[in-house]
Amino acid sequence: MKILRLSLAILAAAAAGTFVRAADAAPVYELRTYTTHPGKLPDLLARFRNHTVKLFEKHGMVNVGYWVPADGKDAADTTLIYLLEHKSRAAATESWKNFRTDPAWQDAQKKSEAGGKIVAKVESVFLAKTDYAKAMTAGNGKGGRVFELRTYTAAEGKLDALDARFRDHTLALFSKHGMTNLGYFHPTDADKGAASTLIYLLAYPSREAAAASWKAFAGDDAWKTARTASEKNGKLTSKVTGVYLNPTDFSAVK
């Protein structure tokens, strides 16, 4: 019996180790938001266009998408939002280390900041894709689309139920009403909302099409039924935010 218990313990430890290694090796995504000093967004975009995206690729990062907000004068004039893919969290750490110490980057940064610092603030959130949507991958689209980055904060203990509603109903209804489902993610770190946050991206042919799609979705009886059934024990979300985005000319996803 002791031998059996020992064997089971060894197997359990081995399985746990395998799970940790597999999780560490899984692709991760990084959503980054840069706020520039006033008047410096064109300089930032030029640096990304001419240097940064190529150096990211050199150091193993995948450029997925780059956007600027479509609304709000201040945000639209000072904000760059972009999404990277890394082979793993450990790979992300290594890539960023190699990027920052690359003489080509240091030279580009120095020259671009000859007239003053460009970036005032950087925010980074590491993300894991959900199980119900394909990973958002880089690739050129036809262009001309409008994007929307949406962040849902689930009510306490309701993230699984929110995921279930998206998995079983919402994605199909979005498609039904002309919205393109892109990436669906959860933050990986507790301090970034890992247990309570869903972040996703949609694309539309135009801003007018987005408004029409949301109106049709909200009025769909199938959505009303799904929402009512999912919220019989209380609302699933405590906060919903969204920002419309325009892709940059150097974005892989357009």
N, C-alpha and C positions, 0 to 999 in steps of 0.2 A: 504493500500500500504506500509506504514511504517513497519507494522508487517511482511508483505511478505518479504520486503528487509532484515529485521532483521533475519528472519528465514533462508533466503538464505545465509546470512553472517555467521550464526552459523553453517550451514551445510558445507559451504566451509571451515571454520576453522577446523571443525571436520575432514573433509576429508584430509586436509593438515596435520593435526596431525597424522592421521592414516598412511599417506604416509611416513612421517618422521620416525615413529616408525617401519614401515615395512622395510624401507631402512636400518635403523640402525640394524635391526634383521637379515638381509640377510647375508648369508655366504660371507666371504671375504677371499682373498688369499694374501699371503705375499711372495714376491720374495726377497730373501736375498743373498747378495754376500759378502763373507768374503775374504779379502786379508791377507795372513799371512806374518810374518817376514820370511826372507830367511831360508830355511831348516826346517820350522816348520809345513808344511802341513801334514806330517805323524802324528805329535802330535795332530793336530786339528782333523784329521779323527779318530784317536784312541779315542779322548775324545767324539766325537759324537757317535761313534760306541758303546762305553762302558757305556756312561752315558747320554749324552744330549738327544738323540732321545727318550729314555725311560722317562726322566723327562719332555720332551715336552708333551708326551702322558699323563703323570700323571696330568699335569696342563691343559688338555683340548685341546691341539693343535693336529692337524692331520698331521702326516708326509707324504707328498705326494711324493716328489722326491728329491734326492741328486745327484749332478753331479760335475765332474771336467772337465775343458776344455780339448779337445782332441789335440789342436794345440797350438803352441807358447810356447816355453820352459818356459819363465818367468810366463805366466799365468797358464800353466798346473802345474807348481811346487808350485804355491802360492795361488791358487784360489779354493774356494768351493762355489758353487751356489746351493741353495735349495729353495723348495716351501712348504709352510705350508698352511693349511686351518684352519680358525677360524669360530666359529658360528656367530660372528658379530665383528664389529670394537671395540665395548665396551668389548666384551669377549676377544679380542686379548690383549687389555690393561691390563685387569685383569690377564690373563694367564701369560703375561710377568712379571708382578709385582710379582706374586706368584712364578714363576720360579726363578727369580733373588734373592728372599729372602729365597729360600729353602736351608736348611743346607746341603742337599745332593749335590746340585749344587755348593755351596760355597766350600765344601770340595773337590769336583772333580776339580774345577777350580784351587784351591790353589795347589793341588798335581801336576796337569798337567803343571803348570807354575813354578815349582821348579827350572827349568833351564832357566827361562826367559819368558817374555810375548810371546804368540803365535799369537794373532791377531793384525794386524796393522791397519786395516780399516774394517768397516762394513757399507754396504749400504742396505737400506730397501725400498721396493716399495709395497704399498698395492694395490691390484688389485680386480676388479669385473669382473666376466665372461661376455662375450658378449651374445647377445640373439640368436646367430646363431650356437653356438657350445655347446656341452655338457660340463659340468664342468669337469675339470681334477681331477680324484679321485685317492686315493691311492689304490694299489692292485698289487700283484706280477705278473709280466709278465714272459715270458719264459727266458728272459735275452739275452744278446748278441747283443742287439740293439744299434744303434748310435742315438743320439738325436741332435736336432738343435733348439737353442733358437734364435728367430728372432724378431727384433724390427723395426717397421715402424713408421716414423714420417710423418704425413700427411701434405700436403701443406695446407696453411691457409684456413680454412673453408671447408676442403675436407674430414674430418674424416667420416662423414655420408656416403659419396659416396664410400669411401674405404671399409667401413663395408658392404655396399650394394653389392659391387663387390665380396667380400669374401662370403657373404651369398648366393648370387645367382649363382656364378660361380666357384670361386677359390677352395673352399673346395671340391666340387665334382671332379674338375679336379686334385687336389692333390691326392685324393683317386684313381682316374682312373689310375694315373701313379705310384701307389705303395707306396705313402707316407701315414703315419698314422697321422691323425689329433688328437692332444691332446688338451691342453687348449688354449683358445683364450680369451684375457683379455684386459681391459683398466685400466690404473692407476686411482685411486679414488681421488687423491689429485692434485690440480691445479699446484703446484710447481713440480710435477713429470710427468706432461704432460697429464693430464686427458682429455683435449680437443683436443689433437693432436696425441695421441700415441696408437698404437696397438702392443701388445706383444703376441707371440704365440709360441707353441712348436710342433715340428714334430718329428716322429721317423722313422727310416729306418732299414732294416735288416743288412746293412753294409754301410761303407763309399762309396764303389764302387756303391752300389745300390742308394745311395743318388745322386751321380753325374749323373747316368743314368736317374733317375727320373726327376731331374731338366732339363736335356737336352730334354727329351721327352715333359715335360710340356711347356718349352719355345717354342718348335716347333709345338705345337698343334694349329691347325687352330681355334678351339673353344676358346682357350685362347687369341689368337691374335684378334679375333673378339670382345670378351668381353672387352679386354683392350682398343681397339680403340674406342668402343662405350662409355666406361666409361670416357675416357679422351678427349672427343670432346670439352670440355670447359677448358682443361688444365690438366697437370699431377696431379695425386692424392697423390703422395708421394714426399717429399723433401729429405728424407734420409732413407736408408735401411741398417741395420747391422744384422749380424748373427754370431753365434759361435757354433761350433760343440762340443758336450759334451759326456762324457762317464759316465754311472751311477756308483756310489760307490757300494761296496758290501752290504751296509746296506740300500740302497734306496728301498722304497716300489715299485716304478715304475722302471722297468728294461727293 
